[in-house]
Amino acid sequence: MSSQNRQGGNMADNDRFSRRDFFKGMSFIAGGAALGVAAGPGTALGADGQDPVGAEMLDYPVQGLETETSRPITVAVMGAGARGRTYARYAKLFPHAMKIVAVSDINRQRCLAMADTYGVEGNRCYGDFHEMLAAGRIADAMIIALPDNLHCEPAMEAMAQGYDLLLEKPMAQTEQECLNLLKRQRETGAVVGVCHVLRYAPYFRALKAAIDDGLAGEVVSVQHMEPIEYAHMAHSYVRGNWHSAKATTPIILAKSCHDLDIIKWFLGRRCEAVSAEGSLIHFRRENAPQGAPARCTDGCPHEATCPYSAIDIYVRRHKHLYVFDLPKDCPREDLLEKLRTTDYGRCVYKCGNDQCDHYVANLRFEGGVTAAFSMEAFTPWGGRRTRIMGTRGFIEGDGTKFTVYDFRTDRQRVWAKKVSEIAAYKGSGHGGGDLALVRDFLKAVDAHDESLLSSSLAASVESHVMGFACERSRLSGTKVPVQVPA
Ligand SMILES: NC(=O)c1ccc[n+]([C@@H]2O[C@H](COP(=O)([O-])OP(=O)(O)OC[C@H]3O[C@@H](n4cnc5c(N)ncnc54)[C@H](O)[C@@H]3O)[C@@H](O)[C@H]2O)c1
């Protein structure tokens, strides 16, 4: 059965990720049985999040993480922070496919630690990224994992030098810069993958394949929610690196450009217009409880009851500790000292932050297909929740498993591969998408073929433009057309 996407959508997206892709080329981990196994009334997955015991299983296999390249692709890493380290790990797992040969970070400790882990020579450890660029092209490819305001400049220069790029999102801070990047990419022919990691996660690939295989018929509308989780919101978008929309990008790009991208990818259609609302309601100075000091460590009288207590989040629950560059078993006192001296110990009501804590957007696609997106700070869990409404069926997913309901037959089928239990995928964040992205990027660089990448620069520019349009809509209170120059 041919799906709406294959008939009417963006073929560049659709062709690459049909179900056939699961069976092509690489090694597969065939977890679970083929279609049609098991019986009984499917319990399906519901709001209770229970395992789909007794449901009929849907088999879209999980592609392995390993790839074969003609040689180890040499890579220069800009930014040895959380993301740089995440992607670099592929070189440890599969050294025959990837070799780190240079690293740049203004944080000397991080730079040296990465150099040490990957055997990078001393003269290839750089401080500021400009120093690395001044060395000319010293690798096949570059990973740009710097802060949001430092993506566009090095990417423009690196493409001019002949690098292929793995570029963190958001690719730039303005729509014009995104278009400049696309122009430079077309001029140079660089292979550029943008780090829309969800597109590579087995769950999202299976969901995309189910849509493209027409299991819900023609898709008419989508509901998609990004629950940020209350402590993650406080960590990243109130206290942390992305607390200022101006210094980084508005949260619809900084956090949710993945979601706009995945919605567009599911539908395989051009977005025509958006209409958005949202604001910062809670994390404001006027909402600070009586007597709250500047830091949670300053003897705050509300520490024992505040859900955002830094002492509770970092010291008791040990969340997000990677930002502190401390050993895993560090003494409690070292953590408390970080809370006394860094922004991560500040009262969430006194952080000078401006990112929205809730954001909704209505998106209209070609053919009148619609999507309703919702980003929410105040949830107990993170991840994604998606509902696909089709003419013959309905798909509902919680970020790890999804159920397909068929209207005519009442048949319910569930995809529920436990990616986290597959050895190679252990530690690959975003549902396995982080390292699967590196796999496809290396393959594309080796073959010099951008079509091997799902999140090419051109595909990603479109969803970034949607994000900038959402922000214009939110600020102006109007519906905003989405226009991506050909
Ligand atoms: N794709 C995703 O899912 C995803 C997830 C989280 C973050 N991100 C994005 O990845 C990027 C990096 O995020 P992160 O969490 O790794 O941040 P990070 O702060 O952990 O890492 C950034 C590193 O860049 C270094 N740096 C800063 N200025 C520099 C300069 N001038 N020259 C050289 N090094 C410099 C910092 O010292 C730091 O180590 C951000 O743009 C972020 O939005 C993407």
PDBQT file of the ligand as one rigid body, heavy atoms in Angstrom, charges set to zero:
ROOT
HETATM    1  N1  LIG A 501      21.665  17.342  19.202  1.00  0.00    +0.000 N 
HETATM    2  C1  LIG A 501      21.214  17.354  20.432  1.00  0.00    +0.000 C 
HETATM    3  O1  LIG A 501      20.329  16.593  20.791  1.00  0.00    +0.000 OA
HETATM    4  C2  LIG A 501      21.802  18.302  21.438  1.00  0.00    +0.000 A 
HETATM    5  C3  LIG A 501      21.638  18.066  22.816  1.00  0.00    +0.000 A 
HETATM    6  C4  LIG A 501      22.215  18.967  23.690  1.00  0.00    +0.000 A 
HETATM    7  C5  LIG A 501      22.908  20.050  23.217  1.00  0.00    +0.000 A 
HETATM    8  N2  LIG A 501      23.021  20.267  21.876  1.00  0.00    +0.000 N 
HETATM    9  C6  LIG A 501      23.758  21.410  21.318  1.00  0.00    +0.000 C 
HETATM   10  O2  LIG A 501      25.134  21.050  21.276  1.00  0.00    +0.000 OA
HETATM   11  C7  LIG A 501      25.948  22.203  21.494  1.00  0.00    +0.000 C 
HETATM   12  C8  LIG A 501      26.940  21.891  22.601  1.00  0.00    +0.000 C 
HETATM   13  O3  LIG A 501      26.230  21.592  23.780  1.00  0.00    +0.000 OA
HETATM   14  P1  LIG A 501      26.960  20.910  25.022  1.00  0.00    +0.000 P 
HETATM   15  O4  LIG A 501      25.885  20.439  25.934  1.00  0.00    +0.000 OA
HETATM   16  O5  LIG A 501      27.977  19.940  24.556  1.00  0.00    +0.000 OA
HETATM   17  O6  LIG A 501      27.671  22.174  25.683  1.00  0.00    +0.000 OA
HETATM   18  P2  LIG A 501      28.983  22.156  26.558  1.00  0.00    +0.000 P 
HETATM   19  O7  LIG A 501      29.020  23.456  27.246  1.00  0.00    +0.000 OA
HETATM   20  O8  LIG A 501      29.030  20.908  27.375  1.00  0.00    +0.000 OA
HETATM   21  O9  LIG A 501      30.154  22.052  25.463  1.00  0.00    +0.000 OA
HETATM   22  C9  LIG A 501      30.562  23.135  24.688  1.00  0.00    +0.000 C 
HETATM   23  C10 LIG A 501      32.077  23.210  24.766  1.00  0.00    +0.000 C 
HETATM   24  O10 LIG A 501      32.536  24.260  23.909  1.00  0.00    +0.000 OA
HETATM   25  C11 LIG A 501      33.653  24.877  24.539  1.00  0.00    +0.000 C 
HETATM   26  N3  LIG A 501      33.867  26.211  23.978  1.00  0.00    +0.000 N 
HETATM   27  C12 LIG A 501      33.168  27.342  24.242  1.00  0.00    +0.000 A 
HETATM   28  N4  LIG A 501      33.656  28.373  23.519  1.00  0.00    +0.000 NA
HETATM   29  C13 LIG A 501      34.674  27.872  22.768  1.00  0.00    +0.000 A 
HETATM   30  C14 LIG A 501      35.561  28.435  21.819  1.00  0.00    +0.000 A 
HETATM   31  N5  LIG A 501      35.519  29.745  21.509  1.00  0.00    +0.000 N 
HETATM   32  N6  LIG A 501      36.472  27.631  21.231  1.00  0.00    +0.000 NA
HETATM   33  C15 LIG A 501      36.573  26.315  21.571  1.00  0.00    +0.000 A 
HETATM   34  N7  LIG A 501      35.760  25.734  22.491  1.00  0.00    +0.000 NA
HETATM   35  C16 LIG A 501      34.818  26.491  23.063  1.00  0.00    +0.000 A 
HETATM   36  C17 LIG A 501      33.266  24.885  26.009  1.00  0.00    +0.000 C 
HETATM   37  O11 LIG A 501      34.399  25.041  26.842  1.00  0.00    +0.000 OA
HETATM   38  C18 LIG A 501      32.575  23.546  26.170  1.00  0.00    +0.000 C 
HETATM   39  O12 LIG A 501      33.447  22.542  26.629  1.00  0.00    +0.000 OA
HETATM   40  C19 LIG A 501      24.987  23.329  21.829  1.00  0.00    +0.000 C 
HETATM   41  O13 LIG A 501      24.808  24.143  20.726  1.00  0.00    +0.000 OA
HETATM   42  C20 LIG A 501      23.697  22.641  22.168  1.00  0.00    +0.000 C 
HETATM   43  O14 LIG A 501      22.549  23.398  21.866  1.00  0.00    +0.000 OA
HETATM   44  C21 LIG A 501      22.499  19.401  20.994  1.00  0.00    +0.000 A 
ENDROOT
TORSDOF 0
